[in-house]
Amino acid sequence: MAVQAVLPRPYASLWLSGIFKKIRNLGRNPSRGWQSSRTAWPLVTLLLVSQVALIAAVVALVVVSKRSNGFAAIGSLGFLDNPLVDGFLWQGLPPIIFTIYKTAWEAIVEDFADRQPFVELRKPGGGPPSKTIALDYRTHNRFWRPVVAFKNRHWILALTMLLNLLATFVLVPFSSYIMNDAPTLVTTTFNSRLRTSFDVDGITSLPDLGASMDVAFAALMLGGRWPAWTDGKYAFQAFEPPQYTKASNISTTVEAYYSELDCRILSEAEYSVEYRTESVKISAEDRGCAISTAIQLDAASTSFVESWSTVGQCSGKETRLSLIAGDYAPILRNSTAELTFISCVPTYSEVRGTVSMAFDIQSSPFPISFRPNAETSRISSFQSTGINAIYEPALQSITGYDAFSAIEGNNFGQYLYRMVNQSGVGWDSNAILNATAVLFNSIFATTTATSLMASREDLDFSSCTGTVASTRAFMIYWNCYLELAILAAMVVCTLGLLKKSGEGSILFEEPKGLLSYAGIVDRSDLVGLVARIQGAKAGPSYEGNLHAAAKPELEGTSWYRIGGTPITSEIKCFRS
């Protein structure tokens, strides 16, 4: 006995077909007549939700782009390193999304336009031929459809048709330029290891202070660049940022080392003068410190700047930096009234603060700004261990020969004289005092940064904030505002379409071909109208242009449907 295979029923296909049928019938109401799923409220609501989602997405990207200097970093994800993927995301994906949206929008609008004549026929009193039996928006070109809709007072349809044009020529094409990538600076946080610290124990001999003096003067007056890790006032701890931040601006907390001069100008009554055979000894008592120097009178120059350091003659461990400037001629006449006598108390400190350094791949890092925390300022070990008592006399002992110099003095005095002259403020006491402080402090900062900071491997990490060069995706704001304006107008029109979805029509089924239209006009006054025009009364000039031939008979008529079932439904005409 043969056994026949029994094929199982395709339950899955039946289930899916049932789901699709429910979706097609969702939102339909037989009392309103047949309507396509695209004109029913569920799909219109879905269109409205998609519009709101698009608007929310664009607004969110604009806000993030403005607040975060771009909304995404190019290459921040591994797969974005591919230029093809990158180009698709920023230039290809937005047009695709907006094209899909535009296609759905146009399909819904066209279905509402196709349904409108059947809606007009169901209204009480019907409507004129231009809005009922003679209306077909598809026969008009896209540019003229909004005009026809405005003439028929189909306001929502007119606006939606106008927005169709904007979607075709503005919304979709411009969406390819809704975002763009550009180089920018981005602030990020990371850790850097401190690499140097002030090494007072490692100072066995003083460095070349003459070189530090030359560098400081060149940076101050000749436009030179400061050495790495100093701005001419402070010397900073060095730190090493991660490799990817080497071309950026980085801020972190470090120790900074600096010197200060507390200077005052001594009046003629505050110092004594002892005239000798070939020199003049000038002595003074300043804030508990005895200071004195001898000025030689056999110099060939007319002016002099005498600077020196006093150690061991002051209270405590204080030292003095003193300076006398003037001309030889008044002294030879036993007059010291025109001398400038300045006495300064040097201090050496260290302070914690936030330094911003600029890292350039092609050059050494240089400071942009420094914000010291005054509460952390304290006397440096450079002073507390007494190294300053060696440093200051050594600095003032540097003397060179300059055949073109107009004054007598050591190198410190020579540079000081040139600074005051080049400043253009005149050779007066206050200018000399200010220049003395600037030059002295700059020399110490340069010396510390280049010679007194030791490399260390056991230092802690420091939290840094860096401004890193990055390529980020930006929203094109003017274009976004244009797209948002069109989308907002579409939202308003979609609300109108949602209201129109509840309007009834004369349709009982989806019109498919001539057979469906024959059922619509059966037993209607249209049959008699066409018979009269195309019957025996039609002249030999009639070529089938039914609309033109029927125009005289249609003037002053209104068309409407009577009957509520397929059997009783008729389209009637009456003259007003």
C-alpha positions as CSV (number, residue, x, y, z in Angstrom):
1,M,0.0,0.0,0.0
2,A,1.5,3.3,-1.1
3,V,2.0,5.9,1.5
4,Q,1.4,9.4,0.3
5,A,3.3,12.3,1.9
6,V,1.1,14.8,3.5
7,L,2.3,18.3,3.1
8,P,1.9,20.5,6.2
9,R,-0.2,23.6,5.9
10,P,1.9,26.7,5.6
11,Y,0.8,28.1,8.9
12,A,3.6,30.7,8.9
13,S,2.5,32.1,5.5
14,L,-1.1,32.2,6.6
15,W,-0.1,33.9,9.8
16,L,1.9,36.5,7.9
17,S,-0.8,37.1,5.3
18,G,-3.2,37.6,8.2
19,I,-0.9,40.2,9.8
20,F,-0.6,42.1,6.5
21,K,-4.3,42.0,6.0
22,K,-4.8,43.5,9.5
23,I,-2.3,46.2,8.8
24,R,-4.1,47.0,5.5
25,N,-7.4,47.2,7.2
26,L,-6.1,49.1,10.3
27,G,-7.8,52.4,10.7
28,R,-10.4,51.8,8.1
29,N,-14.1,52.4,8.8
30,P,-16.7,51.0,6.4
31,S,-19.0,53.9,7.2
32,R,-16.4,56.2,5.7
33,G,-16.0,54.2,2.6
34,W,-12.9,52.5,1.3
35,Q,-9.6,54.3,1.8
36,S,-6.0,53.1,1.2
37,S,-3.8,52.3,4.1
38,R,-1.7,55.3,3.3
39,T,-4.6,57.7,4.0
40,A,-5.7,55.9,7.2
41,W,-4.7,57.4,10.5
42,P,-2.1,54.7,11.6
43,L,0.3,55.4,8.7
44,V,-0.3,59.1,8.8
45,T,0.5,59.0,12.5
46,L,3.6,57.0,11.8
47,L,4.6,59.7,9.3
48,L,4.1,62.3,11.9
49,V,6.2,60.4,14.4
50,S,9.0,60.1,11.8
51,Q,8.9,63.8,11.2
52,V,9.2,64.6,14.9
53,A,12.0,62.1,15.1
54,L,13.9,63.7,12.2
55,I,13.4,67.2,13.8
56,A,14.5,65.9,17.2
57,A,17.6,64.3,15.7
58,V,18.7,67.4,13.7
59,V,18.0,69.6,16.7
60,A,20.0,67.3,19.0
61,L,22.9,67.2,16.6
62,V,22.9,71.0,16.3
63,V,22.9,71.4,20.1
64,V,25.7,68.9,20.6
65,S,27.7,70.3,17.7
66,K,27.5,73.8,19.2
67,R,28.2,72.8,22.8
68,S,31.0,70.2,22.1
69,N,32.7,71.9,19.1
70,G,31.4,69.2,16.8
71,F,29.2,66.2,17.6
72,A,31.7,63.4,16.7
73,A,35.4,62.9,16.2
74,I,36.3,61.5,12.8
75,G,38.1,58.2,13.4
76,S,36.9,57.9,17.0
77,L,35.6,54.4,16.2
78,G,37.7,51.8,14.5
79,F,35.6,51.3,11.5
80,L,35.4,55.0,10.9
81,D,39.1,55.0,9.9
82,N,38.0,53.8,6.5
83,P,37.5,56.9,4.2
84,L,34.7,55.2,2.3
85,V,32.7,54.5,5.5
86,D,33.5,58.0,6.7
87,G,32.2,59.6,3.5
88,F,29.1,57.5,3.6
89,L,28.2,58.4,7.1
90,W,28.6,62.1,6.8
91,Q,27.7,62.7,3.1
92,G,25.8,59.6,2.0
93,L,23.6,58.5,4.9
94,P,21.6,61.8,5.4
95,P,20.4,62.0,1.8
96,I,19.4,58.3,1.9
97,I,17.3,58.9,5.1
98,F,15.7,62.0,3.7
99,T,15.0,60.3,0.4
100,I,13.2,57.4,2.2
101,Y,11.2,60.0,4.2
102,K,10.4,62.0,1.0
103,T,9.2,58.9,-0.8
104,A,6.8,58.0,2.1
105,W,5.6,61.6,2.3
106,E,4.9,61.8,-1.4
107,A,3.1,58.5,-1.5
108,I,0.7,59.6,1.3
109,V,0.1,63.0,-0.2
110,E,-0.7,61.5,-3.7
111,D,-3.2,59.1,-2.2
112,F,-5.0,61.9,-0.4
113,A,-5.0,63.9,-3.7
114,D,-6.4,60.8,-5.6
115,R,-9.1,60.4,-3.0
116,Q,-10.2,64.0,-2.9
117,P,-12.8,63.9,-5.8
118,F,-14.6,60.9,-4.1
119,V,-14.6,62.8,-0.8
120,E,-16.2,65.9,-2.5
121,L,-18.9,63.7,-4.0
122,R,-19.9,62.4,-0.6
123,K,-20.2,65.9,1.0
124,P,-23.8,67.3,1.4
125,G,-24.6,69.2,-1.7
126,G,-21.6,67.8,-3.5
127,G,-19.4,70.2,-5.5
128,P,-18.8,71.7,-8.9
129,P,-17.3,69.5,-11.7
130,S,-13.8,71.1,-11.1
131,K,-13.8,69.5,-7.6
132,T,-15.6,66.3,-8.3
133,I,-16.2,64.5,-11.7
134,A,-13.5,66.5,-13.6
135,L,-10.8,66.6,-11.0
136,D,-7.7,64.4,-11.3
137,Y,-4.5,66.0,-9.8
138,R,-2.3,63.4,-11.5
139,T,-3.1,65.0,-14.9
140,H,-1.4,68.3,-13.9
141,N,2.3,68.7,-13.7
142,R,3.9,68.9,-10.3
143,F,4.5,72.6,-10.5
144,W,0.8,73.4,-11.4
145,R,-0.8,71.1,-8.9
146,P,-0.5,73.5,-5.9
147,V,-2.2,76.2,-8.0
148,V,-5.1,73.9,-8.9
149,A,-5.5,72.8,-5.3
150,F,-5.5,76.5,-4.1
151,K,-8.2,77.3,-6.7
152,N,-10.3,74.4,-5.4
153,R,-9.7,75.6,-1.8
154,H,-8.1,72.3,-0.9
155,W,-5.7,74.2,1.4
156,I,-4.0,71.3,3.0
157,L,-3.4,69.5,-0.3
158,A,-2.1,72.7,-1.8
159,L,0.4,73.1,0.9
160,T,1.5,69.5,0.9
161,M,2.0,69.7,-2.9
162,L,4.1,72.8,-2.5
163,L,6.1,71.0,0.2
164,N,6.6,68.1,-2.3
165,L,8.5,70.5,-4.5
166,L,10.6,71.8,-1.6
167,A,11.3,68.2,-0.6
168,T,12.5,67.4,-4.2
169,F,14.6,70.5,-4.8
170,V,15.7,71.5,-1.3
171,L,15.1,69.0,1.5
172,V,16.8,66.0,-0.1
173,P,19.6,67.7,-2.2
174,F,20.6,70.0,0.7
175,S,20.7,67.1,3.2
176,S,23.9,65.9,1.6
177,Y,25.5,69.0,3.0
178,I,23.8,69.0,6.4
179,M,27.1,68.0,8.1
180,N,30.7,68.3,7.4
181,D,34.1,67.5,9.0
182,A,36.6,70.1,9.9
183,P,39.8,70.4,11.9
184,T,39.3,71.9,15.4
185,L,40.6,71.9,18.9
186,V,39.0,69.7,21.5
187,T,39.5,69.7,25.2
188,T,40.2,66.4,26.8
189,T,41.6,65.0,30.1
190,F,44.4,62.6,30.5
191,N,47.4,61.9,32.8
192,S,51.0,63.0,32.2
193,R,54.1,62.0,34.2
194,L,56.2,64.7,35.7
195,R,59.7,64.4,34.5
196,T,61.8,67.0,36.5
197,S,62.0,68.7,39.9
198,F,64.3,71.3,41.5
199,D,67.4,69.5,42.6
200,V,69.2,71.6,45.2
201,D,71.2,68.6,46.4
202,G,72.6,68.1,42.9
203,I,74.2,71.6,42.6
204,T,77.9,71.0,43.1
205,S,78.9,73.9,41.0
206,L,77.2,76.9,39.4
207,P,76.3,76.7,35.7
208,D,77.4,79.2,33.1
209,L,75.5,82.2,34.3
210,G,76.8,84.3,31.4
211,A,75.0,82.2,28.9
212,S,71.8,82.5,31.0
213,M,72.2,86.2,31.1
214,D,72.7,86.4,27.3
215,V,69.6,84.2,26.7
216,A,67.4,86.3,29.0
217,F,68.4,89.6,27.4
218,A,67.9,88.1,23.9
219,A,64.4,87.0,24.9
220,L,63.5,90.2,26.6
221,M,64.8,92.8,24.1
222,L,65.7,91.1,20.9
223,G,62.5,89.0,20.3
224,G,64.2,85.7,21.1
225,R,62.4,82.6,22.4
226,W,62.6,81.5,26.0
227,P,64.1,78.1,26.7
228,A,61.7,75.2,27.2
229,W,59.7,75.2,30.5
230,T,60.1,78.9,31.3
231,D,58.3,82.1,30.5
232,G,61.1,84.4,31.7
233,K,59.5,84.8,35.2
234,Y,58.8,81.2,36.3
235,A,60.7,78.0,35.7
236,F,58.3,75.0,35.6
237,Q,58.5,71.3,36.2
238,A,58.6,69.4,32.9
239,F,56.0,66.8,32.1
240,E,55.6,64.4,29.3
241,P,52.1,64.1,27.7
242,P,50.9,61.1,25.7
243,Q,52.1,60.8,22.2
244,Y,48.7,61.6,20.6
245,T,48.7,65.0,22.3
246,K,52.1,66.2,21.3
247,A,50.6,68.9,19.0
248,S,48.3,70.6,21.4
249,N,47.9,73.0,24.4
250,I,48.0,71.2,27.7
251,S,47.2,72.5,31.2
252,T,48.3,70.8,34.4
253,T,49.4,71.6,38.0
254,V,53.2,71.9,38.5
255,E,55.7,73.4,40.8
256,A,57.1,76.7,39.6
257,Y,60.3,78.4,40.8
258,Y,61.0,82.1,40.7
259,S,62.8,85.0,42.2
260,E,61.6,88.5,43.3
261,L,63.4,91.7,44.1
262,D,62.1,94.1,46.8
263,C,63.9,97.2,45.6
264,R,63.9,100.8,46.9
265,I,65.7,103.9,45.7
266,L,68.0,105.4,48.3
267,S,68.0,109.2,48.5
268,E,71.3,111.2,48.8
269,A,70.7,111.6,52.5
270,E,70.6,107.8,53.0
271,Y,74.2,107.1,51.9
272,S,77.6,108.5,52.6
273,V,80.4,109.4,50.2
274,E,84.1,109.1,50.8
275,Y,86.3,110.7,48.1
276,R,89.6,109.0,47.6
277,T,92.5,109.6,45.2
278,E,91.3,107.5,42.3
279,S,87.9,106.3,43.6
280,V,84.8,107.2,45.5
281,K,83.5,104.9,48.2
282,I,79.7,105.0,48.7
283,S,78.2,103.3,51.7
284,A,74.6,102.9,53.0
285,E,72.5,101.1,55.6
286,D,69.4,99.5,54.1
287,R,66.9,97.5,56.1
288,G,69.6,96.1,58.5
289,C,72.2,95.5,55.9
290,A,75.5,97.4,55.4
291,I,76.2,97.9,51.7
292,S,79.2,99.7,50.1
293,T,81.2,99.9,46.8
294,A,84.1,101.8,45.4
295,I,83.7,103.6,42.0
296,Q,86.9,104.0,40.0
297,L,87.3,107.5,38.5
298,D,89.9,106.8,35.9
299,A,87.5,105.2,33.4
300,A,87.4,106.4,29.8
301,S,83.6,106.3,29.6
302,T,81.4,109.1,30.7
303,S,78.8,107.0,32.5
304,F,78.7,103.9,34.6
305,V,76.4,101.2,36.1
306,E,77.9,99.6,39.1
307,S,76.1,96.5,40.4
308,W,77.3,94.2,43.2
309,S,76.0,91.6,45.7
310,T,76.4,91.9,49.5
311,V,76.6,88.7,51.5
312,G,77.2,88.2,55.2
313,Q,76.5,91.9,56.1
314,C,72.8,91.5,56.5
315,S,70.5,90.3,59.3
316,G,69.7,86.6,59.1
317,K,70.6,85.0,55.8
318,E,69.5,88.0,53.7
319,T,71.5,89.2,50.8
320,R,71.5,92.5,48.9
321,L,71.7,93.3,45.2
322,S,72.8,96.9,44.9
323,L,73.2,99.2,41.9
324,I,74.6,102.7,41.4
325,A,74.2,104.4,38.0
326,G,75.2,107.9,36.9
327,D,77.9,110.0,35.2
328,Y,81.5,110.5,36.2
329,A,81.6,114.2,35.7
330,P,79.4,115.2,38.7
331,I,81.4,112.9,41.0
332,L,84.6,114.6,39.9
333,R,83.0,117.8,41.0
334,N,82.3,116.2,44.4
335,S,78.5,116.0,43.6
336,T,76.4,112.8,44.0
337,A,73.0,114.4,43.6
338,E,72.5,112.9,40.1
339,L,73.4,109.3,41.1
340,T,70.7,106.6,41.2
341,F,71.3,104.3,44.2
342,I,69.1,101.2,44.3
343,S,69.1,98.5,46.9
344,C,67.1,95.2,46.5
345,V,66.3,92.3,48.7
346,P,66.3,89.1,46.6
347,T,64.0,86.2,47.6
348,Y,63.6,82.8,45.9
349,S,60.3,81.0,46.1
350,E,58.4,78.0,44.7
351,V,54.6,77.9,44.2
352,R,52.1,75.4,42.8
353,G,49.9,76.5,40.0
354,T,48.3,75.6,36.7
355,V,50.5,76.1,33.7
356,S,49.3,75.9,30.1
357,M,52.0,74.7,27.7
358,A,52.0,74.7,23.9
359,F,53.4,71.5,22.5
360,D,54.7,71.7,18.9
361,I,56.0,68.7,17.1
362,Q,58.7,70.8,15.5
363,S,59.9,72.8,18.5
364,S,60.3,72.6,22.3
365,P,57.2,73.3,24.5
366,F,56.6,76.8,25.6
367,P,54.3,78.2,28.3
368,I,51.2,80.1,27.3
369,S,50.0,81.1,30.8
370,F,50.5,80.4,34.5
371,R,48.0,80.8,37.3
372,P,49.8,80.4,40.6
373,N,48.1,79.4,43.8
374,A,49.3,82.1,46.2
375,E,48.5,79.9,49.3
376,T,51.1,77.4,48.3
377,S,54.0,79.9,47.9
378,R,57.0,79.2,50.1
379,I,60.7,80.0,50.3
380,S,62.7,77.8,47.9
381,S,65.4,75.5,49.1
382,F,67.7,77.5,46.8
383,Q,67.5,80.3,49.4
384,S,67.1,78.2,52.6
385,T,70.2,76.2,51.9
386,G,72.2,79.4,51.2
387,I,73.0,78.6,47.5
388,N,71.8,82.1,46.6
389,A,74.8,83.5,48.6
390,I,77.0,81.9,46.0
391,Y,74.8,82.5,43.0
392,E,74.4,86.3,43.4
393,P,78.1,87.3,43.7
394,A,78.9,85.0,40.8
395,L,76.3,86.7,38.7
396,Q,77.6,90.1,39.4
397,S,81.2,89.1,38.8
398,I,80.7,88.4,35.1
399,T,82.5,91.1,33.2
400,G,83.3,91.3,29.5
401,Y,84.9,93.9,27.3
402,D,82.7,95.8,24.8
403,A,84.6,98.4,22.8
404,F,81.4,100.0,21.6
405,S,79.7,100.3,25.0
406,A,79.0,103.9,26.2
407,I,79.2,103.0,29.9
408,E,81.5,101.2,32.4
409,G,80.0,98.2,34.2
410,N,79.8,94.5,34.5
411,N,77.7,92.4,32.1
412,F,74.6,92.8,34.3
413,G,75.0,96.6,34.2
414,Q,75.7,96.7,30.5
415,Y,72.5,94.7,29.7
416,L,70.6,96.9,32.2
417,Y,71.7,100.1,30.4
418,R,70.7,98.7,27.0
419,M,67.3,97.6,28.3
420,V,66.5,101.1,29.8
421,N,67.6,102.9,26.6
422,Q,65.6,100.6,24.3
423,S,62.5,100.8,26.4
424,G,62.1,104.5,25.4
425,V,61.0,105.6,28.9
426,G,64.2,107.6,29.6
427,W,67.2,107.0,31.9
428,D,65.5,107.7,35.2
429,S,65.5,106.0,38.6
430,N,62.2,104.2,38.3
431,A,63.0,102.8,34.8
432,I,66.3,101.5,36.2
433,L,64.6,99.9,39.2
434,N,62.0,98.1,37.0
435,A,64.6,96.9,34.5
436,T,66.8,95.6,37.3
437,A,63.9,93.4,38.7
438,V,62.9,92.1,35.3
439,L,66.5,91.2,34.2
440,F,67.4,89.6,37.5
441,N,64.3,87.5,37.7
442,S,64.6,86.4,34.0
443,I,68.2,85.3,34.5
444,F,67.2,83.2,37.5
445,A,64.2,81.6,35.6
446,T,66.4,80.8,32.6
447,T,69.2,79.4,34.8
448,T,66.7,77.2,36.7
449,A,64.9,75.9,33.6
450,T,68.1,75.0,31.8
451,S,70.5,73.9,34.6
452,L,68.9,73.4,38.0
453,M,66.0,71.1,37.2
454,A,67.0,67.4,37.4
455,S,65.3,64.5,35.5
456,R,63.4,62.1,37.8
457,E,61.7,58.8,37.1
458,D,59.9,58.4,40.4
459,L,57.6,61.4,40.2
460,D,53.8,61.1,40.2
461,F,51.4,61.5,37.4
462,S,49.6,64.8,37.0
463,S,46.1,65.2,35.7
464,C,46.1,67.3,32.5
465,T,43.5,69.1,30.5
466,G,44.6,69.3,26.9
467,T,43.4,71.2,23.8
468,V,44.1,68.6,21.2
469,A,43.9,69.0,17.4
470,S,41.1,66.8,16.1
471,T,38.9,66.4,13.0
472,R,35.3,66.4,14.0
473,A,31.9,66.3,12.3
474,F,30.0,69.6,12.5
475,M,26.4,70.4,11.6
476,I,26.1,73.1,8.9
477,Y,23.8,75.3,10.9
478,W,22.2,77.5,8.2
479,N,21.4,74.3,6.3
480,C,20.0,72.6,9.4
481,Y,17.7,75.6,10.0
482,L,16.5,75.4,6.4
483,E,15.8,71.7,6.7
484,L,14.0,72.2,10.1
485,A,11.8,74.9,8.7
486,I,10.6,72.6,5.9
487,L,10.1,69.7,8.3
488,A,8.2,71.9,10.7
489,A,5.9,72.9,7.8
490,M,5.4,69.3,7.0
491,V,4.4,68.5,10.5
492,V,1.7,71.1,10.4
493,C,0.4,69.7,7.1
494,T,0.5,66.2,8.4
495,L,-1.7,67.2,11.3
496,G,-4.1,68.5,8.6
497,L,-3.8,65.2,6.7
498,L,-4.5,63.3,10.0
499,K,-7.8,65.3,10.2
500,K,-8.6,64.6,6.6
501,S,-8.1,60.9,7.1
502,G,-11.4,60.8,8.9
503,E,-13.4,62.2,5.9
504,G,-15.7,59.7,4.1
505,S,-15.7,59.0,0.4
506,I,-18.1,57.3,-2.1
507,L,-15.7,54.4,-2.7
508,F,-16.6,50.8,-1.6
509,E,-13.4,49.2,-2.9
510,E,-10.0,50.2,-4.2
511,P,-10.5,51.5,-7.8
512,K,-8.7,49.1,-10.1
513,G,-9.0,49.8,-13.8
514,L,-12.0,50.6,-15.9
515,L,-14.1,47.9,-14.2
516,S,-14.1,49.7,-10.9
517,Y,-14.8,53.1,-12.5
518,A,-17.7,51.5,-14.4
519,G,-19.2,50.4,-11.2
520,I,-18.8,53.9,-9.7
521,V,-20.7,55.7,-12.6
522,D,-23.3,53.0,-13.1
523,R,-26.9,54.5,-12.9
524,S,-25.3,58.0,-12.5
525,D,-26.2,61.1,-14.5
526,L,-22.7,60.9,-16.0
527,V,-23.8,58.0,-18.2
528,G,-26.6,60.2,-19.8
529,L,-24.2,63.1,-20.1
530,V,-21.6,61.1,-22.0
531,A,-24.3,59.5,-24.2
532,R,-25.6,62.9,-25.2
533,I,-22.2,64.1,-26.1
534,Q,-21.0,61.0,-27.9
535,G,-24.3,59.9,-29.4
536,A,-26.1,61.0,-32.5
537,K,-25.9,64.7,-31.4
538,A,-22.1,64.7,-31.7
539,G,-21.0,66.6,-34.8
540,P,-18.4,65.5,-37.3
541,S,-15.8,67.8,-35.6
542,Y,-16.0,65.8,-32.3
543,E,-12.7,64.0,-31.8
544,G,-13.2,62.5,-28.4
545,N,-12.3,65.5,-26.3
546,L,-15.0,64.8,-23.8
547,H,-14.0,67.4,-21.2
548,A,-14.1,70.2,-23.7
549,A,-17.4,69.0,-25.3
550,A,-19.1,68.7,-21.9
551,K,-18.0,72.0,-20.6
552,P,-21.1,74.0,-21.8
553,E,-23.4,71.4,-20.1
554,L,-21.4,71.3,-16.9
555,E,-21.6,75.0,-16.2
556,G,-23.6,75.8,-13.1
557,T,-23.9,72.2,-12.1
558,S,-23.1,70.4,-8.8
559,W,-22.5,66.7,-8.5
560,Y,-23.1,64.5,-5.5
561,R,-23.8,60.9,-4.5
562,I,-27.0,59.5,-3.3
563,G,-27.5,56.1,-1.7
564,G,-25.2,54.5,0.8
565,T,-24.7,51.0,-0.6
566,P,-23.2,49.6,-3.8
567,I,-26.7,48.8,-5.0
568,T,-28.3,52.2,-4.3
569,S,-25.3,54.5,-4.9
570,E,-25.8,57.0,-7.7
571,I,-24.0,60.1,-8.8
572,K,-26.5,62.9,-9.4
573,C,-26.4,66.3,-11.0
574,F,-28.4,69.4,-10.2
575,R,-28.2,72.9,-11.4
576,S,-28.0,75.8,-9.0
